[in-house]
Amino acid sequence: MKEIVIYSLILVIMFLFLADTKVTFSPFTFKMFHLWKAVGWITIAAGVFMVSKDAEITAYKKGSMDTIQELDKQLTKIIKR
């Protein structure tokens, strides 16, 4: 739970930084000069994360299947002796 809060806080800070946010307190104003730039970078980062996570899952499944097949071969050799 603590990690989710920390990651969410980092995401919000990164978004505000990328959007070139200006906050003034005298007359309180909150301006985002490059909102779409921030949205674009967040979207690109999410896409890269999803592609890399999919590649990791695919490699894990392939490695698991290769391991199971090799184990089956080795057990078959041992049983035939």
N, C-alpha and C positions, 0 to 999 in steps of 0.2 A: 504494500500500500504506500509506503514511504517513497519507493522508487517512482511510482506513478505520479505522485505529487511533484517530485523533483523534476522528472522529465517534462511534465506539463508546464511547470514554471520556466524551465529552460526554453521550451518551444515558444511560449508567449514572449519571453524576452527577446529571443531570436527574431520572431515575427515583428515585434516593435522596432528592433534595430534595423532590419531589412526594409521596413516601410518608411524609414527616415522620419520617425515620429518626433514631433515637437510639442512639449507640454509647457505652458506658462501658467503661473499662479496669480499674478497680479489681477488681470481679468482672466479668469480661468479659461484657457483654450487647450484643445487637444486636436492636433492636426497630423494626418498621415499623408506625406507628400507622394510616396511611391507605393501605394497599396497593392497594385497589381504586380509590381516587381516582387514583393514579398510573397504574394499568393503563388506566383510562378515558381519561385525558388522552393517553397514548401512542397508544391506539387511535384517538381523534379526530384526532390529528395525522397518523397514518399514512393515515387515510381522506381527509383534506383534501389531503395530498400526492399520493395516487393519483388523485384527481379532477382536480387541477390538472395533473398530468403527462399524463393522458389528454386533457385539453383542449388542452394544448400540442401533443401529437402529432397530434391531429385537425386543429388549425389549420395545422400545418406541412404535413400531407398536402394539405389543401385549397389552401393557398397554392402548393404545388408544382404541383398539377394546373392551377390558374388560370394560373400562369406558363407551363407547357408549352402550354396552349391559346392563350395570347396570342402566344407565340413561333411556334406553328404558323400563326396568322393572319398575322403579320408576314412570315414566310418565304413563305407563299403569295402575298401581295401582291407581294413582291420578284420571285418567280419568274414571275408573270404579266406583269410589265412587259416 
